[in-house]
Amino acid sequence: MPFLLAYNSGRLLSYSIAGGLLGGISMLATNLIAIQQFQSILHIIASLLMLALGFYLAGWWYGLNRIELLGTGLWKKIEPFSRKFIPVKHIHQAFFLGLFWGWLPCGLVYTLLFWSISSASAVKGSLLMLSFGLGTLPTLFTIGLFASSLTSFIHNKWVKTIAGLSLIALALYNLFNLVILPTI
């Protein structure tokens, strides 16, 4: 358990840093573009990415694999540093491994990073990614503790379908609120 806590603390810190950086960059960009229009466009794109993620999780469309390739270049530079902490024998190694692995290319993380960009705030972007990371903790702790027995459950088709449908519903709700509701 201490190793899982340390690893996930590092992962959460890296997510928060990424969200803060992208939120801060978008905050600076809003000085160049009308903030309302900029944020609305980014919210729509983020909702579309969430919709794509729902289809990906349900196993109906794998286009997000292409988005994950965007982070491959950065990961190739970071990954050799992470190898220095394997095998994990001490808590500080688990923390730093989590810190590096938070930059692993992942369509789900990229979707939430897009929401961080649309926040147009370093603090909000950082808090959004921290919240996302905290939301993944129950699953990752459970997987870490019971990896062998949960693997078949998580890869079960109906579990993936329910997770995908949940994200699709949330994305459609967001798109309705962003696109359709303002025109009514």
PADRENDREN-558733 format. One record per residue (C-alpha): x, y, z; residue in three letters. Coordinates in nm, 2 decimals. Layout:
residues N
(rec (X,Y,Z),ALA) ...
***
This chain:
residues 184
(rec (0.00,0.00,0.00),MET) (rec (0.28,0.26,0.07),PRO) (rec (0.43,0.19,-0.27),PHE) (rec (0.09,0.24,-0.44),LEU) (rec (0.04,0.57,-0.25),LEU) (rec (0.38,0.69,-0.35),ALA) (rec (0.34,0.59,-0.71),TYR) (rec (0.00,0.75,-0.74),ASN) (rec (0.11,1.06,-0.56),SER) (rec (0.38,1.11,-0.83),GLY) (rec (0.13,1.04,-1.11),ARG) (rec (-0.11,1.29,-0.96),LEU) (rec (0.16,1.55,-0.94),LEU) (rec (0.26,1.50,-1.30),SER) (rec (-0.11,1.53,-1.41),TYR) (rec (-0.14,1.85,-1.21),SER) (rec (0.17,2.00,-1.36),ILE) (rec (0.05,1.92,-1.71),ALA) (rec (-0.29,2.06,-1.65),GLY) (rec (-0.14,2.38,-1.50),GLY) (rec (0.10,2.43,-1.79),LEU) (rec (-0.17,2.39,-2.05),LEU) (rec (-0.43,2.59,-1.86),GLY) (rec (-0.17,2.87,-1.81),GLY) (rec (-0.07,2.87,-2.18),ILE) (rec (-0.44,2.90,-2.28),SER) (rec (-0.48,3.18,-2.03),MET) (rec (-0.21,3.37,-2.21),LEU) (rec (-0.37,3.29,-2.54),ALA) (rec (-0.70,3.43,-2.44),THR) (rec (-0.54,3.77,-2.44),ASN) (rec (-0.51,3.73,-2.81),LEU) (rec (-0.86,3.59,-2.88),ILE) (rec (-1.20,3.67,-2.74),ALA) (rec (-1.21,3.45,-2.43),ILE) (rec (-1.58,3.34,-2.47),GLN) (rec (-1.54,3.23,-2.83),GLN) (rec (-1.20,3.06,-2.75),PHE) (rec (-1.34,2.87,-2.45),GLN) (rec (-1.66,2.76,-2.63),SER) (rec (-1.46,2.62,-2.92),ILE) (rec (-1.23,2.43,-2.69),LEU) (rec (-1.52,2.30,-2.48),HIS) (rec (-1.68,2.16,-2.80),ILE) (rec (-1.36,2.00,-2.91),ILE) (rec (-1.31,1.85,-2.56),ALA) (rec (-1.67,1.71,-2.57),SER) (rec (-1.60,1.56,-2.91),LEU) (rec (-1.28,1.40,-2.77),LEU) (rec (-1.48,1.26,-2.48),MET) (rec (-1.74,1.12,-2.73),LEU) (rec (-1.45,0.95,-2.92),ALA) (rec (-1.32,0.82,-2.59),LEU) (rec (-1.65,0.67,-2.51),GLY) (rec (-1.66,0.49,-2.85),PHE) (rec (-1.29,0.38,-2.78),TYR) (rec (-1.37,0.24,-2.44),LEU) (rec (-1.68,0.05,-2.56),ALA) (rec (-1.46,-0.10,-2.84),GLY) (rec (-1.65,0.05,-3.13),TRP) (rec (-1.38,0.29,-3.27),TRP) (rec (-1.01,0.31,-3.21),TYR) (rec (-0.92,0.64,-3.36),GLY) (rec (-0.79,0.77,-3.03),LEU) (rec (-0.48,0.55,-3.09),ASN) (rec (-0.37,0.81,-3.33),ARG) (rec (-0.40,1.08,-3.07),ILE) (rec (-0.19,0.88,-2.83),GLU) (rec (0.08,0.88,-3.09),LEU) (rec (0.11,1.26,-3.04),LEU) (rec (0.28,1.20,-2.70),GLY) (rec (0.51,0.93,-2.82),THR) (rec (0.79,1.17,-2.89),GLY) (rec (0.78,1.32,-2.55),LEU) (rec (0.75,0.97,-2.38),TRP) (rec (1.06,0.85,-2.57),LYS) (rec (1.26,1.13,-2.40),LYS) (rec (1.11,1.07,-2.05),ILE) (rec (1.09,0.69,-2.05),GLU) (rec (1.47,0.62,-2.01),PRO) (rec (1.47,0.83,-1.69),PHE) (rec (1.18,0.62,-1.55),SER) (rec (1.38,0.30,-1.60),ARG) (rec (1.62,0.41,-1.33),LYS) (rec (1.35,0.36,-1.07),PHE) (rec (1.28,0.00,-1.17),ILE) (rec (1.27,-0.24,-0.99),PRO) (rec (1.09,-0.04,-0.72),VAL) (rec (1.25,-0.12,-0.38),LYS) (rec (1.19,0.20,-0.19),HIS) (rec (0.90,0.44,-0.16),ILE) (rec (1.08,0.73,-0.32),HIS) (rec (1.14,0.51,-0.63),GLN) (rec (0.77,0.45,-0.65),ALA) (rec (0.70,0.82,-0.63),PHE) (rec (0.94,0.91,-0.90),PHE) (rec (0.82,0.63,-1.12),LEU) (rec (0.47,0.76,-1.09),GLY) (rec (0.59,1.11,-1.16),LEU) (rec (0.74,0.99,-1.49),PHE) (rec (0.46,0.75,-1.58),TRP) (rec (0.21,1.04,-1.55),GLY) (rec (0.35,1.15,-1.89),TRP) (rec (0.28,0.81,-2.06),LEU) (rec (0.08,0.86,-2.38),PRO) (rec (-0.29,0.80,-2.30),CYS) (rec (-0.60,0.91,-2.49),GLY) (rec (-0.80,0.95,-2.16),LEU) (rec (-0.54,1.18,-2.02),VAL) (rec (-0.52,1.38,-2.34),TYR) (rec (-0.89,1.43,-2.34),THR) (rec (-0.88,1.57,-1.99),LEU) (rec (-0.58,1.78,-2.08),LEU) (rec (-0.79,1.94,-2.35),PHE) (rec (-1.05,2.03,-2.08),TRP) (rec (-0.75,2.19,-1.90),SER) (rec (-0.67,2.40,-2.20),ILE) (rec (-1.03,2.51,-2.22),SER) (rec (-1.02,2.63,-1.86),SER) (rec (-0.79,2.92,-1.96),ALA) (rec (-0.65,2.91,-1.61),SER) (rec (-0.33,2.75,-1.47),ALA) (rec (-0.50,2.69,-1.13),VAL) (rec (-0.82,2.55,-1.28),LYS) (rec (-0.63,2.33,-1.53),GLY) (rec (-0.41,2.19,-1.25),SER) (rec (-0.71,2.13,-1.03),LEU) (rec (-0.90,1.96,-1.31),LEU) (rec (-0.61,1.72,-1.38),MET) (rec (-0.57,1.66,-1.00),LEU) (rec (-0.94,1.58,-0.98),SER) (rec (-0.91,1.34,-1.28),PHE) (rec (-0.62,1.17,-1.11),GLY) (rec (-0.81,1.14,-0.78),LEU) (rec (-1.10,0.99,-0.97),GLY) (rec (-0.88,0.72,-1.12),THR) (rec (-0.73,0.63,-0.78),LEU) (rec (-1.00,0.37,-0.67),PRO) (rec (-0.95,0.18,-1.00),THR) (rec (-0.58,0.20,-1.00),LEU) (rec (-0.55,0.10,-0.63),PHE) (rec (-0.78,-0.19,-0.68),THR) (rec (-0.59,-0.30,-0.99),ILE) (rec (-0.26,-0.26,-0.80),GLY) (rec (-0.38,-0.47,-0.51),LEU) (rec (-0.58,-0.73,-0.70),PHE) (rec (-0.43,-0.71,-1.05),ALA) (rec (-0.45,-1.07,-1.15),SER) (rec (-0.81,-1.13,-1.03),SER) (rec (-0.95,-0.80,-1.17),LEU) (rec (-0.79,-0.81,-1.51),THR) (rec (-1.06,-1.03,-1.65),SER) (rec (-1.33,-0.82,-1.50),PHE) (rec (-1.20,-0.49,-1.64),ILE) (rec (-1.15,-0.65,-1.99),HIS) (rec (-1.50,-0.79,-1.98),ASN) (rec (-1.69,-0.66,-2.29),LYS) (rec (-2.00,-0.54,-2.09),TRP) (rec (-1.78,-0.34,-1.84),VAL) (rec (-1.61,-0.17,-2.13),LYS) (rec (-1.95,-0.10,-2.30),THR) (rec (-2.10,0.05,-1.98),ILE) (rec (-1.79,0.27,-1.93),ALA) (rec (-1.80,0.38,-2.30),GLY) (rec (-2.18,0.45,-2.29),LEU) (rec (-2.13,0.66,-1.97),SER) (rec (-1.87,0.88,-2.14),LEU) (rec (-2.08,0.90,-2.46),ILE) (rec (-2.38,1.02,-2.25),ALA) (rec (-2.17,1.28,-2.07),LEU) (rec (-2.02,1.40,-2.40),ALA) (rec (-2.36,1.43,-2.56),LEU) (rec (-2.50,1.62,-2.26),TYR) (rec (-2.20,1.86,-2.28),ASN) (rec (-2.25,1.91,-2.66),LEU) (rec (-2.63,1.97,-2.61),PHE) (rec (-2.55,2.24,-2.34),ASN) (rec (-2.28,2.40,-2.55),LEU) (rec (-2.43,2.38,-2.90),VAL) (rec (-2.80,2.33,-2.90),ILE) (rec (-2.92,2.48,-2.58),LEU) (rec (-2.78,2.83,-2.65),PRO) (rec (-2.97,2.84,-2.98),THR) (rec (-3.31,2.76,-2.82),ILE) 
***
